[in-house]
Amino acid sequence: MPAWFVSMGPLGWPLALCSLLALALLLERLSVFLQLQPISEKTLHSSVAACKDCSIESCRKRPSGWRYGLALLERHGNLPAEQREEVLGCWLQEERCRLNRHLRVLQMVGVLAPMLGLLGTVLGMVTMFAGIAEQNGPVTPALLADGLWQALYTTVWGMVIAIPALAAGQGFSFWAERYLERVQMLLNRCHLAFNGLDLNLADVAHSKPSVQWRAS
């Protein structure tokens, strides 16, 4: 084994397991989030217009992401509005669970790794002072520095594992919430358009009012 791994003592294997687990979860979540289809303003308006005309052609062939929600809306178009809202709400909850899957484990690894590193440092310092106590000669600064270097090595590796794991966990959680908020807004607008309603007031804002109000 390498010297740097042996210097971590018995905590080397748990830290190695944490690093592999964090890397695997980070890559798995990254592959999931990179497949999310963004919702631009152009996409929002075109989807609302398609729902108003009841012609969601782009969602009929292998829909995924927010297009699957629109396909559900079209598939259950004959149901009452309340039941369609329940169907879309259940799908959004499942989508939230899918995006947030393994994020708690990733954050747990980020919390556990520095604690293991600190435990390794404490054990290393205990071993160092026990070895110093057994020596009959003078204690040199070089001897102390060598022991402290080995003792602090596990803390360094614990922090190296924890910082990316915690940052990735919080970043993916923020990414998921922003995406789901956008999807929910799209589905709400499309659900209203499917019922013949529209929230777009651009035409009304640019048109002249037909009635002039005068102060009495």
Summary of the structure (lengths in Angstrom):
residues: 216
radius of gyration: 29.0
end to end distance: 92.0
largest distance: 104.7
contacts: 603
relative contact order: 0.16
helix: 76%
strand: 0%
